[in-house]
Amino acid sequence: MRIVNPGFGIAPVGDAPVTANAVDWMNDPIILFSNNKPNATQLLEGLRDRLSAIRRVDNIDTIAKGSASQPAPPEMINEAARKYRIALLALGD
């Protein structure tokens, strides 16, 4: 399994310790990642609306994978890891 953390990218292989800077929930860019199941998009939109009461939302974006029954393409995951410090996932249903 490959673990991706937008705070520092792809986890290294081996025993080397990994460190990351703390996430700044008030300013860091956020990706709202939908698995494309029913209600996932609405859940994320509601979350963004709630976040707008306490932080700026001009750096909060939403993406959705193409199908709920298929994994997200590696390119989509890698792009999110490069551009965002925080990923919030919606699993609909």
Backbone bond lengths (Angstrom), bond angles and torsions (degrees), N, CA, C in turn:
res aa  C-N    CA-C-N  psi(-1)  N-CA   C-N-CA  omega(-1)  CA-C   N-CA-C  phi
1 M - - - 1.437 - - 1.518 108.19 -
2 R 1.309 116.14 137.23 1.460 121.39 176.96 1.519 108.10 -102.69
3 I 1.312 117.12 122.87 1.458 121.72 -179.86 1.521 108.34 -102.06
4 V 1.325 115.61 126.30 1.451 121.12 179.67 1.514 108.31 -114.76
5 N 1.300 117.21 126.83 1.450 122.78 175.99 1.517 107.26 -121.28
6 P 1.348 118.46 114.59 1.468 119.58 -178.63 1.522 113.64 -58.07
7 G 1.327 117.94 -15.49 1.456 120.68 177.14 1.513 112.65 -67.60
8 F 1.318 116.60 -30.55 1.460 118.71 -179.50 1.516 113.42 -150.89
9 G 1.305 119.18 10.68 1.458 121.81 172.90 1.508 113.54 89.78
10 I 1.299 115.95 -148.75 1.457 122.22 -175.42 1.527 109.51 -78.67
11 A 1.341 116.14 132.73 1.457 121.18 -179.83 1.525 109.66 -60.82
12 P 1.327 117.24 135.98 1.461 120.13 -179.74 1.526 110.82 -71.89
13 V 1.314 114.70 154.04 1.454 120.79 175.86 1.520 107.12 -86.04
14 G 1.304 116.84 138.88 1.463 119.95 177.94 1.509 112.62 111.73
15 D 1.320 115.21 -167.80 1.448 121.75 -173.73 1.525 113.68 -99.46
16 A 1.318 118.37 4.97 1.459 120.51 -177.98 1.525 110.26 -64.01
17 P 1.332 116.51 135.43 1.467 118.80 178.43 1.530 110.53 -66.96
18 V 1.318 114.99 146.55 1.463 121.02 -179.41 1.523 107.56 -114.62
19 T 1.314 115.47 133.69 1.457 119.53 176.15 1.518 108.42 -124.79
20 A 1.314 115.62 152.85 1.460 120.92 178.59 1.518 108.54 -144.66
21 N 1.306 115.38 151.75 1.451 119.99 175.30 1.523 109.27 -74.41
22 A 1.304 115.67 153.16 1.459 120.03 177.91 1.525 110.16 -63.75
23 V 1.302 115.55 148.94 1.463 121.22 177.73 1.522 108.88 -81.36
24 D 1.320 116.42 136.35 1.464 122.36 175.74 1.526 107.59 -99.72
25 W 1.321 116.61 95.81 1.463 121.83 -175.23 1.524 112.95 -63.98
26 M 1.310 118.18 -18.70 1.460 120.35 -178.53 1.530 112.71 -87.44
27 N 1.338 117.95 -19.29 1.462 119.84 -173.85 1.523 115.94 -133.14
28 D 1.318 118.41 -26.75 1.466 120.18 -175.42 1.529 111.10 -64.93
29 P 1.335 117.30 145.73 1.458 120.48 177.68 1.531 111.63 -65.49
30 I 1.321 114.76 141.44 1.464 122.14 -177.09 1.524 109.29 -124.01
31 I 1.324 116.15 137.28 1.459 121.26 170.26 1.529 107.72 -108.65
32 L 1.312 115.74 129.01 1.462 122.50 174.51 1.522 105.45 -97.37
33 F 1.312 117.09 111.26 1.468 123.07 -168.51 1.518 109.57 -108.27
34 S 1.325 115.89 113.70 1.462 121.36 -179.08 1.526 110.51 -96.34
35 N 1.319 115.46 140.51 1.464 118.66 174.85 1.529 110.98 -87.85
36 N 1.331 116.41 1.74 1.465 123.80 174.56 1.530 113.22 74.94
37 K 1.326 117.08 20.37 1.463 120.19 172.54 1.522 108.75 -83.08
38 P 1.327 117.38 161.24 1.463 119.69 178.19 1.529 110.94 -54.40
39 N 1.308 116.03 135.81 1.463 125.39 177.47 1.522 115.09 77.31
40 A 1.312 119.27 -6.47 1.466 120.00 -179.55 1.525 110.50 -64.29
41 T 1.315 117.43 -44.89 1.464 120.55 -179.58 1.522 111.00 -62.99
42 Q 1.321 117.16 -43.30 1.461 120.54 179.36 1.527 110.73 -63.72
43 L 1.318 117.14 -38.33 1.453 121.18 177.30 1.525 110.56 -60.92
44 L 1.321 116.83 -45.86 1.463 120.90 -179.45 1.529 111.65 -68.15
45 E 1.332 117.61 -39.30 1.462 120.00 177.21 1.530 110.57 -62.03
46 G 1.323 117.04 -41.02 1.453 120.90 176.81 1.519 111.76 -63.46
47 L 1.323 116.23 -39.29 1.456 120.69 178.16 1.525 110.45 -63.69
48 R 1.326 116.09 -43.92 1.476 120.00 177.85 1.526 110.43 -61.52
49 D 1.325 117.73 -42.85 1.463 121.11 178.10 1.521 110.84 -59.02
50 R 1.321 116.62 -42.82 1.473 120.26 179.47 1.529 110.99 -67.06
51 L 1.319 116.77 -40.07 1.463 120.13 178.71 1.528 111.31 -63.67
52 S 1.335 117.23 -30.92 1.468 120.70 -177.89 1.525 112.06 -62.79
53 A 1.314 117.51 -18.85 1.466 121.15 178.62 1.529 111.91 -76.70
54 I 1.337 116.59 -19.32 1.466 118.51 -175.24 1.530 114.17 -124.91
55 R 1.321 117.95 -9.31 1.469 119.87 -178.53 1.518 109.92 -153.83
56 R 1.327 115.83 167.28 1.463 120.33 175.02 1.525 108.81 -70.21
57 V 1.323 116.61 148.92 1.463 119.62 -178.39 1.532 112.39 -122.14
58 D 1.330 116.77 6.62 1.462 118.99 179.16 1.522 112.46 -69.40
59 N 1.325 117.61 -12.70 1.463 120.39 176.13 1.537 111.15 -114.37
60 I 1.328 115.73 28.12 1.466 122.11 172.98 1.523 107.27 -112.87
61 D 1.318 116.75 119.59 1.461 122.28 -178.76 1.529 109.89 -118.93
62 T 1.323 115.26 161.85 1.455 121.74 179.15 1.524 109.58 -123.48
63 I 1.320 116.02 136.85 1.459 121.35 171.11 1.525 108.03 -134.21
64 A 1.313 115.51 160.68 1.463 121.37 177.50 1.519 108.38 -138.84
65 K 1.302 115.78 136.35 1.460 118.19 174.47 1.524 108.34 -70.90
66 G 1.310 117.65 160.08 1.455 122.26 -171.65 1.513 115.47 -65.24
67 S 1.316 117.14 -31.81 1.457 120.56 -175.63 1.530 109.68 -148.70
68 A 1.328 115.58 138.46 1.461 119.63 177.91 1.522 111.80 -64.82
69 S 1.329 116.96 -23.27 1.464 120.30 -175.95 1.526 113.42 -92.16
70 Q 1.330 117.20 -1.22 1.462 120.95 -178.68 1.526 109.74 -123.00
71 P 1.318 117.25 150.68 1.467 118.97 176.75 1.528 110.97 -69.34
72 A 1.302 115.34 157.99 1.473 119.87 174.26 1.521 108.07 -67.24
73 P 1.329 117.05 141.84 1.467 119.12 177.80 1.533 110.59 -63.59
74 P 1.312 117.33 145.60 1.470 120.03 179.31 1.531 112.78 -54.08
75 E 1.328 117.39 -35.93 1.464 120.25 -179.76 1.526 110.94 -62.43
76 M 1.328 117.06 -37.92 1.463 121.27 179.70 1.523 110.20 -65.78
77 I 1.314 116.63 -44.21 1.464 121.07 179.75 1.524 110.52 -66.13
78 N 1.322 117.71 -44.19 1.463 121.31 -179.77 1.522 111.54 -63.33
79 E 1.326 117.08 -40.79 1.470 120.89 178.61 1.530 110.42 -63.56
80 A 1.314 117.31 -43.20 1.467 120.71 177.84 1.533 110.14 -62.58
81 A 1.323 117.52 -41.28 1.462 121.06 179.54 1.522 111.76 -64.01
82 R 1.331 117.29 -33.71 1.465 121.20 179.71 1.530 112.58 -74.52
83 K 1.329 116.98 -37.91 1.465 120.70 -169.99 1.521 115.55 -94.80
84 Y 1.328 118.18 -20.80 1.466 120.30 -170.72 1.515 111.69 -126.67
85 R 1.335 115.37 148.90 1.465 121.34 177.04 1.520 111.49 -93.64
86 I 1.348 116.95 -21.89 1.451 121.85 -175.21 1.527 108.27 -132.86
87 A 1.315 117.58 135.08 1.456 122.06 173.94 1.522 108.27 -124.40
88 L 1.329 116.00 124.86 1.451 121.63 175.07 1.524 106.94 -111.21
89 L 1.321 116.88 127.04 1.451 122.33 -172.96 1.523 110.41 -107.24
90 A 1.344 115.82 140.80 1.454 121.08 176.23 1.515 108.71 -115.90
91 L 1.313 115.13 131.89 1.460 120.40 -179.00 1.519 113.07 -111.42
92 G 1.327 117.09 16.59 1.461 123.36 171.32 1.519 116.01 49.08
93 D 1.325 115.39 -130.12 1.463 125.16 -175.37 1.499 111.02 46.84
